[in-house]
């Protein structure tokens, strides 16, 4: 049947998300123990995005696809039937960005290692849904 070929399951199977690393001159070269990542050469890592448009699906049927592409393809499968429609050319497909900041105290010091007050976890809601909370 042609109709059944077009029907997709309403829910996605659980999958893991691989982090996306953003280079920053003020960042760190060794992100352990939080992430298994060491930068030998090049620009240090300043941000590790745990959830955002650039992050890549690591497992399952959509492995290799970015979250931004997956959200743009079918936001209702990830967020439910009341998912906001995406504006064409909008800034983000994913409604949530979770990132961990890795910063040095100064250029001569080692990377900040404590999780109490010097680490930063930033969670950003998409602009289109931030006013609805």
Backbone bond lengths (Angstrom), bond angles and torsions (degrees), N, CA, C in turn:
res aa  C-N    CA-C-N  psi(-1)  N-CA   C-N-CA  omega(-1)  CA-C   N-CA-C  phi
1 X - - - 1.458 - - 1.524 109.51 -
2 X 1.286 116.21 136.28 1.462 120.82 179.88 1.525 111.46 -70.05
3 X 1.324 117.39 -32.91 1.463 120.90 -178.00 1.521 110.82 -67.76
4 X 1.336 117.93 -44.23 1.460 119.74 -177.26 1.527 111.74 -66.94
5 X 1.320 118.53 -26.26 1.461 120.81 177.70 1.519 111.44 -67.88
6 X 1.332 117.16 -23.91 1.451 120.98 -178.35 1.526 112.78 -90.83
7 X 1.316 117.69 -13.30 1.464 121.20 -178.07 1.526 109.20 -80.64
8 X 1.337 115.20 127.82 1.455 121.09 176.98 1.521 108.33 -111.00
9 X 1.327 116.21 151.28 1.471 117.30 176.73 1.528 110.47 -60.21
10 X 1.336 116.08 146.74 1.461 120.21 -179.38 1.520 112.29 -69.81
11 X 1.307 117.62 -31.02 1.456 121.11 -177.56 1.523 110.13 -114.20
12 X 1.308 114.40 152.50 1.461 120.85 174.53 1.520 108.83 -96.16
13 X 1.308 115.50 150.10 1.463 119.54 172.86 1.530 107.85 -70.01
14 X 1.315 118.40 150.08 1.470 120.22 177.89 1.531 110.71 -57.06
15 X 1.319 115.59 147.43 1.461 120.65 178.20 1.525 109.29 -148.05
16 X 1.318 115.49 158.79 1.465 121.59 176.80 1.513 109.43 -93.32
17 X 1.329 114.66 151.39 1.459 121.50 -179.87 1.521 108.14 -115.23
18 X 1.319 116.24 129.16 1.460 120.85 175.94 1.516 109.68 -85.28
19 X 1.333 118.19 139.28 1.465 120.33 -179.37 1.524 111.72 -69.41
20 X 1.321 115.46 156.72 1.459 123.10 173.77 1.516 106.28 -114.06
21 X 1.318 116.50 132.75 1.459 121.24 -175.55 1.522 110.09 -105.84
22 X 1.325 115.85 131.81 1.461 122.87 179.71 1.528 109.12 -108.13
23 X 1.324 115.53 121.69 1.467 120.23 179.91 1.521 110.27 -73.92
24 X 1.344 115.89 137.80 1.461 122.62 177.30 1.524 107.79 -145.79
25 X 1.310 117.82 137.85 1.467 120.34 -179.72 1.519 111.59 -62.84
26 X 1.310 118.93 -25.63 1.456 122.61 -179.35 1.531 111.89 -90.79
27 X 1.333 116.89 6.39 1.460 121.29 -175.10 1.511 114.47 -81.84
28 X 1.316 115.14 -164.77 1.461 123.46 -176.41 1.529 110.17 -118.68
29 X 1.302 115.60 155.64 1.463 120.41 177.92 1.529 111.86 -95.12
30 X 1.312 117.76 -22.97 1.465 122.28 -177.52 1.530 108.53 -120.90
31 X 1.308 117.22 110.95 1.472 121.29 -176.89 1.523 112.87 -96.77
32 X 1.323 116.21 3.36 1.461 118.60 179.13 1.523 109.75 -70.14
33 X 1.274 123.13 146.88 1.457 127.91 8.57 1.523 114.32 -90.89
34 X 1.313 119.12 0.84 1.465 120.70 -175.70 1.522 112.56 -72.81
35 X 1.340 116.14 -40.38 1.459 121.79 177.53 1.521 107.94 -134.86
36 X 1.305 117.51 144.55 1.461 121.96 179.28 1.526 108.54 -83.97
37 X 1.330 115.03 71.91 1.466 120.91 -175.31 1.522 109.57 -144.25
38 X 1.341 115.95 125.32 1.454 122.89 175.12 1.523 106.86 -128.82
39 X 1.327 116.97 129.24 1.452 122.60 178.69 1.524 107.88 -99.82
40 X 1.335 116.74 111.77 1.462 120.33 -179.77 1.524 110.66 -80.24
41 X 1.304 117.29 -48.14 1.459 123.21 -179.38 1.520 109.06 -125.63
42 X 1.314 115.93 158.22 1.453 119.89 176.27 1.516 112.92 96.19
43 X 1.311 114.53 -167.80 1.461 121.83 -175.83 1.528 109.77 -77.62
44 X 1.327 118.40 136.45 1.470 121.36 177.76 1.531 112.03 -62.87
45 X 1.315 115.19 162.49 1.468 122.26 178.86 1.531 107.99 -91.29
46 X 1.323 116.73 127.46 1.464 121.44 178.89 1.512 113.53 -104.68
47 X 1.323 116.41 -26.60 1.461 120.31 -178.69 1.526 109.43 -139.33
48 X 1.309 115.39 139.30 1.463 121.92 171.38 1.521 106.20 -117.33
49 X 1.311 115.35 112.87 1.465 119.86 -179.58 1.516 108.19 -86.92
50 X 1.318 117.00 117.83 1.459 121.99 178.95 1.520 111.69 -85.62
51 X 1.325 116.56 -22.27 1.462 121.56 179.78 1.514 107.33 -155.97
52 X 1.297 118.38 117.20 1.456 123.26 179.42 1.520 109.49 -177.88
53 X 1.306 117.17 172.76 1.459 121.83 -175.04 1.532 113.61 -56.36
54 X 1.324 118.81 -35.73 1.453 121.51 -176.79 1.525 113.54 -80.91
55 X 1.322 117.88 -15.94 1.465 120.69 179.72 1.521 109.65 -64.51
56 X 1.325 114.94 147.58 1.461 120.55 -175.47 1.522 109.93 -109.77
57 X 1.320 115.88 137.93 1.460 121.53 174.99 1.526 106.79 -65.95
58 X 1.336 117.11 125.06 1.460 121.73 -173.73 1.525 113.71 -94.54
59 X 1.323 117.97 -23.64 1.468 120.59 -176.83 1.526 109.99 -137.32
60 X 1.315 115.56 165.95 1.456 120.92 173.70 1.519 114.35 86.91
61 X 1.310 114.61 -170.25 1.468 121.87 -174.59 1.523 113.33 -63.71
62 X 1.314 117.95 -25.55 1.471 121.91 -177.39 1.529 112.87 -104.19
63 X 1.340 117.18 17.53 1.466 121.20 -179.56 1.526 110.11 -55.16
64 X 1.332 115.25 135.02 1.454 121.31 -179.53 1.516 114.12 94.27
65 X 1.316 117.43 -14.18 1.470 122.13 -179.87 1.523 109.18 -90.08
66 X 1.329 117.54 142.04 1.466 119.44 177.83 1.528 109.64 -74.63
67 X 1.332 115.40 155.36 1.470 119.06 176.60 1.519 110.89 -63.77
68 X 1.334 116.86 -36.45 1.459 120.15 177.81 1.517 111.57 -58.08
69 X 1.325 116.79 -43.91 1.463 120.66 178.74 1.524 111.01 -67.21
70 X 1.334 116.81 -39.39 1.460 120.67 179.77 1.530 111.16 -66.66
71 X 1.330 117.62 -41.50 1.465 120.66 176.59 1.523 111.23 -65.86
72 X 1.323 117.02 -40.34 1.459 120.37 -179.83 1.524 111.37 -67.58
73 X 1.331 116.26 -34.80 1.464 121.67 -179.07 1.525 111.58 -66.28
74 X 1.305 117.03 -46.56 1.467 120.01 -177.36 1.524 111.15 -159.03
75 X 1.324 116.85 80.18 1.467 119.03 -179.32 1.528 113.23 -61.70
76 X 1.332 117.59 -28.94 1.462 119.79 -178.50 1.523 111.92 -66.60
77 X 1.347 118.09 -27.38 1.464 120.67 178.80 1.519 111.26 -73.09
78 X 1.326 117.66 -24.99 1.462 121.44 179.73 1.525 112.55 -96.43
79 X 1.323 116.91 -32.77 1.464 121.02 -172.96 1.519 114.97 -114.44
80 X 1.329 117.64 -8.11 1.453 120.42 -179.30 1.518 111.74 98.87
81 X 1.312 115.96 176.85 1.465 121.65 -174.08 1.524 113.67 -67.71
82 X 1.313 118.14 -20.46 1.467 119.85 179.28 1.530 112.18 -93.91
83 X 1.338 117.30 17.11 1.469 121.02 179.15 1.521 109.40 -61.97
84 X 1.328 117.32 137.71 1.466 119.82 178.22 1.524 110.38 -67.22
85 X 1.317 115.87 144.28 1.459 118.74 176.54 1.526 108.08 -73.97
86 X 1.302 115.34 147.17 1.460 120.49 -177.13 1.511 109.88 -87.30
87 X 1.324 115.72 134.99 1.454 119.78 176.67 1.517 108.94 -79.86
88 X 1.322 116.76 137.33 1.457 120.71 178.56 1.518 109.32 -61.58
89 X 1.310 115.88 131.32 1.464 120.19 179.62 1.513 114.02 73.95
90 X 1.336 117.23 12.27 1.460 121.06 179.78 1.513 111.38 -65.85
91 X 1.326 117.50 165.75 1.452 120.98 -174.81 1.521 114.42 -71.75
92 X 1.336 117.96 -25.09 1.451 119.54 -174.76 1.515 110.63 -154.20
93 X 1.316 115.79 141.71 1.455 119.96 175.68 1.524 110.30 -90.52
94 X 1.322 116.05 -37.56 1.453 121.65 -179.43 1.531 109.39 -80.28
95 X 1.320 117.67 134.84 1.468 119.29 -178.23 1.527 114.17 -82.11
96 X 1.325 117.79 2.16 1.457 120.04 -174.65 1.527 109.93 -143.75
97 X 1.321 115.61 137.90 1.461 121.84 174.07 1.519 107.85 -126.74
98 X 1.323 115.88 122.12 1.461 121.08 176.25 1.521 106.34 -119.30
99 X 1.325 116.78 123.15 1.456 119.66 -179.96 1.518 110.14 -139.31
100 X 1.331 114.72 152.31 1.451 122.33 176.62 1.522 106.36 -112.02
101 X 1.335 116.39 130.08 1.455 122.58 -178.54 1.529 109.22 -94.02
102 X 1.326 116.66 131.06 1.457 123.00 175.63 1.519 107.03 -117.47
103 X 1.324 117.23 109.61 1.463 120.77 -175.61 1.518 111.27 -130.96
104 X 1.315 115.07 146.77 1.463 121.38 173.83 1.525 108.42 -85.31
105 X 1.336 116.63 153.45 1.458 120.46 173.97 1.513 109.80 -69.15
106 X 1.323 116.97 -40.35 1.463 123.40 173.68 1.527 107.51 -156.16
107 X 1.322 117.02 174.63 1.461 120.13 -172.99 1.527 113.67 -66.63
108 X 1.332 118.02 -21.16 1.463 120.54 -177.92 1.526 112.89 -94.89
109 X 1.310 118.39 -8.03 1.467 120.21 -174.66 1.519 111.91 -96.15
110 X 1.304 114.13 166.65 1.458 119.02 175.22 1.515 109.40 -78.65
111 X 1.297 115.50 168.30 1.463 120.70 -178.59 1.527 110.26 -66.13
112 X 1.291 116.11 144.31 1.465 122.27 178.99 1.525 108.56 -66.55
113 X 1.308 117.43 129.47 1.460 121.11 -174.04 1.526 114.68 -113.04
114 X 1.275 118.46 -12.52 1.459 118.87 -176.55 1.524 110.80 -82.04
115 X 1.320 116.35 149.15 1.462 120.11 179.43 1.525 111.48 -102.62
116 X 1.315 118.30 0.19 1.463 119.48 -175.77 1.512 113.38 -74.15
117 X 1.304 118.89 -60.78 1.462 119.06 -174.43 1.522 112.85 -128.60
118 X 1.305 118.39 -14.14 1.453 119.09 -174.71 1.530 112.85 -97.95
119 X 1.275 118.86 -14.05 1.454 121.87 174.23 1.516 108.80 -86.33
120 X 1.274 115.25 153.25 1.452 119.11 179.75 1.513 109.42 -129.42
121 X 1.303 116.96 131.25 1.452 121.65 171.91 1.526 105.07 -117.18
122 X 1.304 115.99 118.72 1.459 121.06 -178.54 1.515 108.93 -110.97
123 X 1.313 117.10 131.83 1.460 122.55 176.28 1.517 106.94 -123.21
124 X 1.323 115.59 122.20 1.457 121.03 -176.67 1.524 109.84 -118.09
125 X 1.305 116.68 128.89 1.465 120.80 172.74 1.521 108.31 -86.45
126 X 1.317 116.86 152.04 1.458 120.18 176.95 1.523 109.73 -63.69
127 X 1.317 116.44 146.84 1.465 120.25 -177.94 1.524 112.04 -57.66
128 X 1.332 116.01 -37.83 1.474 118.79 -175.43 1.520 112.79 -67.42
129 X 1.367 117.22 -24.19 1.458 119.20 -178.82 1.527 112.57 -109.21
130 X 1.319 118.39 -8.55 1.470 121.06 -176.75 1.527 111.57 -63.96
131 X 1.305 118.47 -33.98 1.465 121.09 -178.80 1.510 113.82 -77.33
132 X 1.343 117.60 -9.39 1.457 120.57 -177.65 1.510 113.61 -91.23
133 X 1.322 117.09 -4.56 1.473 120.54 -177.97 1.510 110.68 -78.48
